[in-house]
Amino acid sequence: MSRPPSGNGDLARGAGASAVKGAVLIGVAVIGGIFLLQRVNDSKASPSAAASTTPTTVKHPTTTAPPATTAPTTPTTVAGPVVQPAQLRVLVLNGSGISGQARAMRTKLEQAGYTNQPQANTWTGHQQAGTTVMCKPGLAREGVALSQQTALQGSKVVPIPTPPPPADSDVQCIVVVGT
């Protein structure tokens, strides 16, 4: 369907209007594309973090709350870099009532690479059966790795309780040696 030439500029106006509509459509498409790319590519991982072989779980905030009847869940993996044994600040406490148990455990952990430890101590007034590994929130992987050391095989891994055992505030994990 073509227009007959009328000589009054209708053809030029029609072409100009189509060009403006096309430019607006392209602009909307570009803005929409940018918006979608922003929504899809929200990862802020650096190239060095992407090269890590340690699995991590990233929790994104949600707008819906879980039902009140569900129990809280703990992620199996924790986001962030793994703290290496030599950098992990571990305190060994004696909860066995037998003198020297914490010092002996501290020596075994140093031999396994856990060299960032304050002096072993006795947890006065506390006695327990079995050895427990307690770590601050966010250090679950490190707690599991610590509990797998030969000297700690069979230890329970739990979060640090409230109130915490006697320790410096910079201690990340606590090993309580029991009977």
C-alpha positions as CSV (number, residue, x, y, z in Angstrom):
1,M,0.0,0.0,0.0
2,S,1.6,3.2,-1.1
3,R,0.5,6.7,-0.7
4,P,0.0,8.8,-3.7
5,P,2.2,11.9,-3.8
6,S,0.1,14.8,-2.7
7,G,2.8,17.4,-2.6
8,N,1.8,18.8,0.8
9,G,4.5,17.0,2.9
10,D,2.4,14.1,4.2
11,L,5.0,11.5,3.1
12,A,7.8,13.4,4.9
13,R,5.7,13.6,8.1
14,G,4.8,9.9,7.9
15,A,8.5,8.9,7.6
16,G,9.5,11.3,10.4
17,A,6.8,9.9,12.7
18,S,7.9,6.3,12.0
19,A,11.5,7.2,12.7
20,V,10.5,8.7,16.1
21,K,8.4,5.7,16.9
22,G,11.3,3.4,16.0
23,A,13.8,5.4,18.1
24,V,11.4,5.3,21.1
25,L,11.0,1.5,20.7
26,I,14.7,1.0,20.6
27,G,15.2,3.1,23.6
28,V,12.6,1.2,25.6
29,A,14.2,-2.1,24.5
30,V,17.7,-0.9,25.6
31,I,16.4,0.2,29.0
32,G,14.4,-3.0,29.5
33,G,17.6,-5.0,28.6
34,I,19.7,-3.1,31.1
35,F,17.0,-3.7,33.8
36,L,16.9,-7.4,33.1
37,L,20.7,-7.8,33.1
38,Q,20.8,-6.0,36.4
39,R,18.2,-8.4,37.9
40,V,19.8,-11.5,36.5
41,N,23.4,-10.7,37.1
42,D,23.3,-9.8,40.8
43,S,26.4,-11.8,41.7
44,K,29.2,-9.7,43.1
45,A,31.8,-12.4,43.2
46,S,35.3,-11.5,42.3
47,P,37.3,-13.6,39.8
48,S,39.5,-14.9,42.7
49,A,36.4,-15.9,44.7
50,A,34.9,-17.7,41.6
51,A,38.1,-19.7,41.4
52,S,37.7,-21.1,44.9
53,T,36.9,-24.8,45.2
54,T,35.0,-24.4,48.5
55,P,31.2,-24.6,48.0
56,T,29.3,-21.7,49.5
57,T,25.6,-20.9,49.9
58,V,24.4,-17.4,49.4
59,K,21.1,-16.6,51.1
60,H,19.1,-13.9,49.3
61,P,16.5,-12.0,51.4
62,T,12.9,-12.9,50.8
63,T,9.8,-10.9,51.3
64,T,7.7,-13.7,52.7
65,A,8.1,-15.0,56.2
66,P,8.1,-18.8,56.9
67,P,5.1,-20.1,58.8
68,A,5.4,-19.9,62.6
69,T,5.2,-23.6,63.0
70,T,8.4,-24.5,61.0
71,A,11.6,-25.1,62.9
72,P,14.6,-22.9,62.0
73,T,17.0,-24.4,59.5
74,T,20.7,-24.2,59.4
75,P,22.4,-24.0,56.1
76,T,24.8,-26.9,55.4
77,T,27.4,-24.5,54.0
78,V,28.3,-20.9,55.0
79,A,29.2,-18.0,52.7
80,G,32.6,-16.6,53.0
81,P,36.2,-17.7,52.9
82,V,37.4,-20.7,55.0
83,V,39.6,-19.7,57.9
84,Q,42.7,-21.8,57.7
85,P,43.8,-23.8,60.8
86,A,46.9,-21.6,61.4
87,Q,44.6,-18.5,61.5
88,L,41.7,-20.0,63.4
89,R,41.8,-18.7,67.1
90,V,41.1,-21.8,69.2
91,L,40.9,-22.0,73.0
92,V,41.1,-25.4,74.7
93,L,39.3,-25.7,78.1
94,N,39.5,-28.5,80.5
95,G,36.0,-29.8,81.4
96,S,37.1,-33.2,82.5
97,G,38.3,-32.5,86.1
98,I,41.6,-34.3,85.3
99,S,44.6,-32.0,85.5
100,G,46.6,-31.4,82.3
101,Q,43.9,-32.6,79.8
102,A,43.5,-29.2,78.1
103,R,47.3,-28.7,77.8
104,A,47.7,-32.1,76.2
105,M,44.9,-31.4,73.7
106,R,46.3,-28.0,72.9
107,T,49.7,-29.6,72.0
108,K,48.0,-32.2,69.7
109,L,46.1,-29.4,67.9
110,E,49.3,-27.4,67.5
111,Q,50.8,-30.5,65.8
112,A,47.8,-30.6,63.5
113,G,48.4,-27.0,62.4
114,Y,46.1,-25.1,64.8
115,T,48.9,-22.8,66.0
116,N,46.9,-19.7,66.8
117,Q,45.9,-20.6,70.4
118,P,46.0,-18.9,73.7
119,Q,47.2,-21.0,76.7
120,A,44.9,-23.9,77.6
121,N,42.8,-23.3,80.7
122,T,40.4,-25.0,83.1
123,W,36.7,-24.2,82.9
124,T,36.2,-23.9,86.6
125,G,33.1,-25.5,88.0
126,H,32.3,-27.2,84.7
127,Q,32.5,-31.0,84.1
128,Q,31.2,-32.9,81.0
129,A,31.4,-36.3,79.4
130,G,33.0,-36.3,75.9
131,T,34.7,-33.5,74.1
132,T,32.8,-30.6,72.5
133,V,33.9,-28.2,69.7
134,M,32.1,-24.8,69.8
135,C,32.5,-22.1,67.2
136,K,31.1,-18.6,66.7
137,P,28.3,-18.1,64.1
138,G,29.6,-18.3,60.6
139,L,32.4,-20.8,61.4
140,A,30.5,-24.1,61.1
141,R,32.8,-25.4,58.4
142,E,35.8,-24.7,60.6
143,G,34.2,-26.4,63.6
144,V,33.6,-29.5,61.5
145,A,37.2,-29.5,60.2
146,L,38.5,-29.0,63.8
147,S,36.3,-31.9,65.1
148,Q,37.8,-34.2,62.4
149,Q,41.3,-33.9,63.8
150,T,42.6,-37.2,65.1
151,A,42.7,-35.9,68.7
152,L,39.0,-34.8,68.4
153,Q,37.4,-37.7,66.6
154,G,33.9,-38.3,67.9
155,S,33.5,-34.7,69.3
156,K,30.2,-32.9,69.1
157,V,30.2,-29.7,67.1
158,V,27.8,-27.0,68.6
159,P,27.5,-23.3,68.5
160,I,29.0,-21.3,71.4
161,P,26.3,-21.2,74.1
162,T,24.9,-18.1,75.8
163,P,26.4,-17.3,78.2
164,P,29.7,-18.5,76.6
165,P,32.5,-20.3,78.4
166,P,35.2,-18.1,79.9
167,A,37.2,-16.9,76.8
168,D,38.8,-13.9,75.2
169,S,36.4,-12.1,72.8
170,D,38.8,-12.8,69.9
171,V,38.5,-16.6,70.3
172,Q,36.7,-18.1,67.3
173,C,36.4,-21.7,68.5
174,I,36.5,-23.4,71.9
175,V,37.4,-27.0,72.5
176,V,36.1,-28.3,75.8
177,V,37.9,-31.6,76.8
178,G,35.6,-33.9,78.8
179,T,36.0,-37.2,80.6
